[in-house]
Amino acid sequence: MEIILAKPRGFCAGVDRAVDTVELALRVFGRPIYVKHEIVHNTHVVEKLKNQGAIFVEDIMVIPQNARVIFSAHGVSPQVWTDAKAKSLKIIDATCPLVNRVHFEVKNFAKNGYEILLIGHRGHIEVEGTLGEAPDKVILVTDLEEAKNVKVMNPEKVAVVSQTTLSLDDTSNIMKILKKRFPKLATPPKSDICYATTNRQSAVKQLAKLVELIIVVGSIQSSNANRLREVSEAYGAKAYLVDSSEEINEKWFNGITNIGITSGASTPENIFNQIVKFIQSITGADVKELDNISEEVWFALPEEIVKEAKSNPQGQELLQKHNISKDVKMSIN
């Protein structure tokens, strides 16, 4: 029996940036630090930060006046910004830069008179924030059926954007329908689905050709982790999404020759490694790693936290540890 590990896997640059932001804020400003929504969709990350003094809330209005709040990697609507400023909250924006790019696209399309179709999952926090940029001009499209039936005021003036963590294949199929229905459909210069989602799904497609079973390590609320499970099954491998070794059933491996393991973009590597060791202990399998895409992507921390950290000895230490400064640029290879 053999265990094959997907590459790339785990934390993306946006998650790294968001988690580092909360840890650095706690170090520099002390407890408590309020965070609008879970900073990323992973129970282990959230629990760790809670233990350090982060308080996660869904409603800005429950945060005390003048307190410090961090907006999660998923982004927020303009209304949340307005509410936070009305309470004189000290805002640190940890929104992933790639999510911010989608917000900018919506605002730009709306300003130029387009009706905007947003491909995404209804109720997802990222989608809610994006919808809020132009609520009167954005229509959510969640699946093929909605793509076939969505109605717009002017078919000659329609644009499309998407959630950053969708299935590449599903989104492509929806786009084909929309482009056929609206030949003049305006699109962003490049796909809104982020590099990490793209790379992890590509790795899983390759993995599914080599194994019979894939374990995706991630939390149930993680969109990108759920998409990895779906892609695994779509490409022929049985797949399970697990958040810890306690969720693994040893019977899954009966009669299995090769096992693949991957993890979502918000899953810490130590949790991934724990599960790999657990599966190895019960199967006795050898472990190897796919030689796939190499990622070298960094996003600078929010300037408001870097400025404070540089004037704080503990903050300087953490900045040095993570080798992050406001001068770091995004690099994608």
Secondary structure, DSSP 8 states (H G I E B T S, - for coil): -EEEE-SS-S--HHHHHHHHHHHHHHHHH-S-EEEES-SSS-HHHHHHHHHHTEEEES-GGGS-TT-EEEE-TT---HHHHHHHHHTT-EEEE---HHHHHHHHHHHHHHHTT-EEEEES-TT-HHHHHHHTTSTTTEEEE-SHHHHHH---S-TTSEEEEE-TTS-HHHHHHHHHHHHHH-TT-B--SS-SS-HHHHHHHHHHHHHHTT-SEEEEES-TT-HHHHHHHHHHHHTT-EEEEESSGGG--GGGGTT-SEEEEEE-TT--HHHHHHHHHHHHHHH--EEEE-------------HHHHHHHHTSHHHHHHHHHHT--TT------
